[in-house]
């Protein structure tokens, strides 16, 4: 049974290596006073977002920057989304509202919204932001400065996640745990390999010239995980990209309950593992049961393993500015949730009946 011990120690060692690199090489969008004279297009796809869109537009309203245009795509909303946007357009001349005429065959709603938004703007930079994101300070201009500094075609940021309900605390931290223990984010920017790619559709900033040439949302019009496949596509084209986390000026409340998170994560959990479910289940098995062989065969090493696992929680939490207490205390619950997500994802994949915001995705 020694091979089980080696697997357990190798797994936690690899996690420690990855999370330590993420901790030591934390990338930051620096605050800068450099004046930006190029137009930045902030593009917001919105479908039934009456609870969120006003907060985001208010955040953008506070950014007194004449080099920003704000365009919202109302994607057949059946609530008050459109009326809220119109009210903001009356007080902020930078805001424009466009409506979807139809959803063409073969397109997913968000991808079509992003594609159409890009056709209606003239910015040198295209910032796609989800309606439930919150922005503060001068983050938009500072993100553009970061993109220009490193000559990127794409900059994406995993927002700091707002967790209010117990259901969110039991679920949402899982995303950053998987991400930061699997991939050193510095590799996304410096490595040439497309396997070292990551992005989050909640905040994606593109160089407009490159975007218009490649049309990534059109390329992957039917992908439910367009952010990840676009990042890999850019890598394949040898276009520099970067993915960051821990930026407190970008925040998001992804889900409002346990069930919302279960439904949402089941859409893309396997993409963290190269769309290979077997790797996802192996990751879960090692994270959940890795200490068992040590307790049975090498009990003196079990304590070392336990300390290493706790340290992994501490380091990834600090890196992504997540609540440390929640990450450590609820870690067993996060692993139980991950198993639920993967089982649900397999069922959805087999039945091909996943729906989001009233539309079938696959």
C-alpha positions as CSV (number, residue, x, y, z in Angstrom):
1,X,0.0,0.0,0.0
2,X,3.0,2.3,-0.1
3,X,1.9,3.7,-3.5
4,X,-1.2,5.1,-1.8
5,X,1.1,7.0,0.6
6,X,3.1,8.3,-2.2
7,X,0.0,9.5,-4.1
8,X,-1.3,11.2,-1.0
9,X,2.0,13.0,-0.2
10,X,2.5,13.8,-3.9
11,X,-1.0,15.3,-4.2
12,X,-0.7,17.6,-1.1
13,X,2.9,18.5,-2.1
14,X,1.7,19.6,-5.6
15,X,-1.1,21.6,-4.0
16,X,1.4,23.3,-1.7
17,X,3.7,24.1,-4.6
18,X,0.9,25.6,-6.7
19,X,-0.7,27.6,-3.9
20,X,2.7,28.8,-2.7
21,X,3.6,30.1,-6.2
22,X,0.2,31.9,-6.3
23,X,0.9,33.4,-2.9
24,X,4.5,34.5,-3.6
25,X,3.8,35.8,-7.1
26,X,0.6,37.6,-6.5
27,X,-0.1,39.9,-9.4
28,X,-1.7,43.3,-8.7
29,X,-3.5,45.9,-10.8
30,X,-1.7,48.9,-9.5
31,X,-3.3,52.2,-8.9
32,X,-2.0,54.8,-11.3
33,X,-2.5,58.5,-12.1
34,X,-1.5,58.0,-15.7
35,X,-4.0,59.8,-17.9
36,X,-5.7,57.5,-20.4
37,X,-6.8,59.2,-23.7
38,X,-8.1,56.1,-25.5
39,X,-11.7,55.1,-25.5
40,X,-12.6,52.2,-23.2
41,X,-15.9,50.4,-24.0
42,X,-17.6,48.8,-20.9
43,X,-19.9,46.2,-22.3
44,X,-22.6,44.6,-20.1
45,X,-24.8,41.7,-21.2
46,X,-28.0,41.7,-19.2
47,X,-30.9,39.2,-19.0
48,X,-33.3,39.7,-16.1
49,X,-30.8,41.6,-14.0
50,X,-33.1,44.1,-12.2
51,X,-31.6,43.2,-8.9
52,X,-28.0,43.9,-10.1
53,X,-27.8,46.2,-13.1
54,X,-28.5,49.4,-11.1
55,X,-25.7,48.7,-8.7
56,X,-23.1,48.2,-11.5
57,X,-24.3,51.3,-13.4
58,X,-24.1,53.3,-10.2
59,X,-20.5,52.1,-9.7
60,X,-19.7,53.2,-13.2
61,X,-21.5,56.5,-12.8
62,X,-19.1,57.3,-9.9
63,X,-16.2,56.9,-12.3
64,X,-15.9,60.4,-13.7
65,X,-14.0,59.5,-16.9
66,X,-15.0,60.9,-20.3
67,X,-13.0,58.3,-22.1
68,X,-15.4,55.5,-21.1
69,X,-18.6,54.5,-22.9
70,X,-21.0,52.1,-21.3
71,X,-23.2,49.9,-23.5
72,X,-25.8,47.5,-22.0
73,X,-27.4,44.7,-24.1
74,X,-30.9,43.9,-22.9
75,X,-31.2,40.2,-23.8
76,X,-35.0,39.7,-23.8
77,X,-35.4,40.6,-20.2
78,X,-38.9,40.1,-18.8
79,X,-38.3,42.1,-15.6
80,X,-37.5,45.8,-15.1
81,X,-33.9,45.6,-16.4
82,X,-34.6,47.8,-19.4
83,X,-36.4,50.5,-17.4
84,X,-33.5,50.7,-14.9
85,X,-30.9,51.1,-17.7
86,X,-33.0,53.9,-19.3
87,X,-33.1,55.9,-16.1
88,X,-29.3,55.7,-15.8
89,X,-29.0,56.7,-19.5
90,X,-30.9,59.9,-18.7
91,X,-28.4,61.0,-16.0
92,X,-25.2,59.6,-17.6
93,X,-24.7,60.4,-21.3
94,X,-22.1,57.6,-21.5
95,X,-24.7,54.9,-21.1
96,X,-26.4,53.4,-24.1
97,X,-29.0,50.6,-24.2
98,X,-29.4,48.2,-27.1
99,X,-32.0,45.4,-27.4
100,X,-31.7,41.9,-28.7
101,X,-33.9,41.2,-31.7
102,X,-33.5,37.5,-31.6
103,X,-31.2,34.7,-30.6
104,X,-29.9,33.0,-33.8
105,X,-29.7,29.3,-34.1
106,X,-26.5,27.8,-32.8
107,X,-25.7,30.7,-30.4
108,X,-25.8,30.8,-26.6
109,X,-27.4,33.9,-25.2
110,X,-24.4,35.5,-23.4
111,X,-22.0,34.8,-26.3
112,X,-24.4,36.4,-28.7
113,X,-24.9,39.4,-26.4
114,X,-21.1,39.9,-26.2
115,X,-20.7,39.6,-29.9
116,X,-23.4,42.1,-30.6
117,X,-22.1,44.5,-28.0
118,X,-18.7,44.6,-29.7
119,X,-20.3,45.6,-33.0
120,X,-21.9,48.7,-31.4
121,X,-18.8,50.3,-29.9
122,X,-15.6,52.0,-31.0
123,X,-13.4,51.6,-28.0
124,X,-9.7,50.8,-28.2
125,X,-10.3,48.4,-25.3
126,X,-13.4,46.2,-24.7
127,X,-14.3,45.4,-21.1
128,X,-17.0,42.8,-20.7
129,X,-18.5,42.8,-17.2
130,X,-21.3,40.7,-15.8
131,X,-24.2,42.7,-14.4
132,X,-23.7,41.3,-10.9
133,X,-20.2,42.6,-10.6
134,X,-19.3,45.6,-8.4
135,X,-16.5,48.0,-9.4
136,X,-14.9,50.7,-7.3
137,X,-12.1,53.3,-7.6
138,X,-10.4,53.8,-10.9
139,X,-10.3,50.0,-11.6
140,X,-11.3,50.3,-15.3
141,X,-8.5,52.7,-16.3
142,X,-6.0,50.8,-14.1
143,X,-6.9,47.5,-15.7
144,X,-6.2,49.0,-19.1
145,X,-2.9,50.3,-17.9
146,X,-2.0,46.8,-16.7
147,X,-3.0,45.3,-20.1
148,X,-0.9,47.9,-21.9
149,X,2.1,47.4,-19.5
150,X,2.4,43.7,-20.3
151,X,1.2,44.0,-24.0
152,X,-1.7,41.7,-23.4
153,X,-4.5,40.7,-25.8
154,X,-6.7,39.7,-22.8
155,X,-6.8,40.4,-19.1
156,X,-9.3,38.6,-16.9
157,X,-9.9,38.8,-13.2
158,X,-11.6,36.5,-10.7
159,X,-13.5,39.0,-8.6
160,X,-13.5,38.9,-4.8
161,X,-16.5,36.8,-4.0
162,X,-19.2,38.3,-1.8
163,X,-20.7,35.6,0.4
164,X,-23.7,36.5,2.6
165,X,-25.8,33.4,3.1
166,X,-24.6,30.2,4.7
167,X,-25.3,28.5,1.4
168,X,-22.8,30.7,-0.3
169,X,-20.2,30.1,2.3
170,X,-20.6,26.4,2.0
171,X,-20.1,26.5,-1.8
172,X,-18.5,29.6,-3.4
173,X,-15.0,29.2,-2.0
174,X,-14.6,25.9,-3.9
175,X,-13.9,27.8,-7.1
176,X,-10.8,29.5,-5.8
177,X,-9.6,26.4,-4.0
178,X,-9.6,24.4,-7.2
179,X,-8.2,27.2,-9.3
180,X,-5.3,28.2,-7.0
181,X,-4.3,24.7,-6.0
182,X,-4.3,23.5,-9.7
183,X,-2.7,26.4,-11.5
184,X,-0.1,29.1,-10.6
185,X,-1.8,32.1,-12.2
186,X,1.6,33.7,-13.0
187,X,2.0,30.8,-15.6
188,X,-1.0,32.2,-17.5
189,X,1.0,35.3,-18.4
190,X,4.5,33.9,-18.7
191,X,4.0,30.3,-20.0
192,X,3.6,29.6,-23.7
193,X,1.5,26.5,-23.1
194,X,-2.2,26.7,-23.7
195,X,-2.8,24.3,-20.8
196,X,-1.7,27.3,-18.6
197,X,-4.8,29.3,-19.5
198,X,-7.6,30.6,-17.4
199,X,-10.2,33.4,-17.5
200,X,-13.4,34.5,-15.8
201,X,-16.2,35.8,-17.9
202,X,-17.3,38.1,-15.1
203,X,-14.4,40.5,-16.0
204,X,-12.7,40.2,-19.3
205,X,-10.7,43.1,-20.9
206,X,-9.7,42.8,-24.5
207,X,-7.5,44.7,-26.9
208,X,-10.1,45.8,-29.4
209,X,-7.9,45.4,-32.5
210,X,-7.1,41.8,-31.6
211,X,-10.7,41.0,-30.6
212,X,-12.1,42.3,-33.8
213,X,-9.6,40.3,-35.8
214,X,-10.3,37.0,-34.0
215,X,-14.0,37.5,-33.0
216,X,-13.7,35.0,-30.1
217,X,-17.3,35.1,-29.0
218,X,-18.3,34.2,-32.5
219,X,-15.7,31.5,-32.7
220,X,-17.1,29.9,-29.6
221,X,-20.7,31.0,-30.0
222,X,-22.1,27.7,-28.6
223,X,-19.7,27.2,-25.7
224,X,-21.1,27.3,-22.2
225,X,-17.6,28.0,-20.9
226,X,-16.6,30.6,-23.4
227,X,-14.2,32.4,-21.0
228,X,-12.0,29.4,-20.6
229,X,-12.0,28.3,-24.3
230,X,-11.3,31.9,-25.4
231,X,-8.3,32.1,-23.1
232,X,-6.9,28.8,-24.5
233,X,-7.6,30.0,-28.0
234,X,-5.6,33.2,-27.4
235,X,-2.8,31.2,-26.0
236,X,-2.8,28.9,-29.1
237,X,-2.6,32.1,-31.2
238,X,0.5,33.2,-29.2
239,X,-1.4,36.2,-27.9
240,X,-0.4,37.1,-24.4
241,X,-3.0,36.9,-21.7
242,X,-3.1,37.3,-17.9
243,X,-5.5,36.1,-15.2
244,X,-5.5,37.7,-11.7
245,X,-7.3,37.2,-8.4
246,X,-7.4,39.1,-5.1
247,X,-8.4,42.5,-6.6
248,X,-10.7,44.0,-4.0
249,X,-11.9,46.7,-6.4
250,X,-13.7,44.0,-8.4
251,X,-16.3,42.1,-6.4
252,X,-19.2,39.8,-7.3
253,X,-22.0,37.9,-5.6
254,X,-22.2,35.0,-7.9
255,X,-25.0,33.1,-6.2
256,X,-27.6,33.7,-3.5
257,X,-28.1,30.2,-2.2
258,X,-26.8,26.7,-2.1
259,X,-29.0,25.4,-4.9
260,X,-28.0,28.4,-7.1
261,X,-24.4,27.5,-6.6
262,X,-25.0,23.8,-7.3
263,X,-26.7,24.7,-10.6
264,X,-24.1,27.2,-11.6
265,X,-21.0,25.3,-10.8
266,X,-22.3,22.1,-12.6
267,X,-22.0,24.1,-15.8
268,X,-18.3,24.3,-15.9
269,X,-16.6,22.3,-13.0
270,X,-15.0,19.8,-15.4
271,X,-13.4,22.6,-17.5
272,X,-11.0,23.2,-14.5
273,X,-9.7,19.8,-15.3
274,X,-9.4,20.0,-19.0
275,X,-13.0,18.8,-19.5
276,X,-12.0,15.4,-18.2
277,X,-14.3,14.1,-15.5
278,X,-12.0,11.4,-14.4
279,X,-9.4,13.9,-13.4
280,X,-11.9,15.9,-11.4
281,X,-13.0,12.8,-9.5
282,X,-9.3,11.9,-8.8
283,X,-8.7,15.4,-7.5
284,X,-11.7,15.0,-5.2
285,X,-10.7,11.6,-4.0
286,X,-7.2,12.8,-3.2
287,X,-8.4,15.9,-1.4
288,X,-11.0,14.0,0.6
289,X,-9.4,10.7,1.3
290,X,-5.7,11.5,1.0
291,X,-5.0,11.4,4.7
292,X,-6.5,7.9,5.1
293,X,-3.5,5.8,3.9
294,X,-1.3,7.9,6.2
295,X,-3.5,7.3,9.2
296,X,-3.6,3.6,8.5
297,X,0.1,2.9,7.5
298,X,2.2,6.0,8.5
299,X,0.4,7.6,11.3
300,X,3.3,9.9,12.2
301,X,3.1,11.4,8.7
302,X,-0.7,12.0,9.0
303,X,-0.1,15.0,11.2
304,X,2.3,16.5,8.7
305,X,-0.2,16.0,5.9
306,X,-2.9,17.6,8.0
307,X,-0.8,20.7,8.7
308,X,0.1,20.9,5.0
309,X,-3.6,20.7,4.0
310,X,-4.5,23.5,6.5
311,X,-1.6,25.6,5.2
312,X,-2.9,25.2,1.7
313,X,-6.3,26.6,2.9
314,X,-4.6,29.6,4.5
315,X,-2.4,30.5,1.6
316,X,-5.1,30.3,-1.1
317,X,-7.5,32.3,1.1
318,X,-5.0,35.1,1.6
319,X,-4.2,35.1,-2.1
320,X,-7.8,35.6,-3.3
321,X,-8.7,37.8,-0.3
322,X,-11.2,35.3,0.9
323,X,-12.4,34.8,4.5
324,X,-9.8,32.5,6.1
325,X,-12.1,31.2,8.8
326,X,-14.7,30.1,6.3
327,X,-12.1,28.4,4.1
328,X,-10.7,26.3,6.9
329,X,-13.8,25.6,8.9
330,X,-16.0,24.7,6.0
331,X,-13.4,22.9,3.9
332,X,-15.1,19.4,4.5
333,X,-18.4,21.0,3.3
334,X,-16.7,22.4,0.2
335,X,-15.5,18.9,-0.7
336,X,-18.9,17.4,-0.1
337,X,-20.4,20.2,-2.4
338,X,-17.8,19.4,-5.0
339,X,-18.9,15.8,-5.2
340,X,-22.5,16.9,-5.6
341,X,-21.5,19.3,-8.3
342,X,-19.6,16.6,-10.3
343,X,-22.4,14.1,-10.0
344,X,-24.9,16.7,-11.1
345,X,-22.6,17.7,-14.0
346,X,-22.5,14.1,-15.2
347,X,-26.3,13.8,-15.1
348,X,-26.7,17.1,-17.0
349,X,-24.1,16.1,-19.5
350,X,-25.9,12.8,-20.2
351,X,-29.4,14.2,-20.3
352,X,-28.3,17.4,-22.1
353,X,-30.9,19.4,-20.3
354,X,-29.0,22.2,-18.5
355,X,-30.8,25.5,-18.5
356,X,-29.7,29.0,-17.3
357,X,-31.9,32.0,-17.0
358,X,-34.8,30.2,-18.8
359,X,-32.7,29.0,-21.7
360,X,-31.4,25.6,-22.5
361,X,-27.6,25.6,-22.8
362,X,-27.1,21.9,-23.7
